[in-house]
Amino acid sequence: MLRRAAIEFAAPPDAFWRLSLKEWRALTGAQVGPALARPELAALMARFPDEEEADG
């Protein structure tokens, strides 16, 4: 849903990632849905791990 909204608003990727959830809700009129259950969150975290910063 958010990706589709970003395309509709022609938001470049850097602007997309800087927006807060509150800002997206205001822009899209999105309603708050149910929170993820812990197993769902764990699955997403495993699928999309944070990148480690390179030392240097």
Secondary structure, DSSP 8 states (H G I E B T S, - for coil): -HHHHHHHTT--HHHHHHS-HHHHHHHH---------HHHHHHHHHHS--------
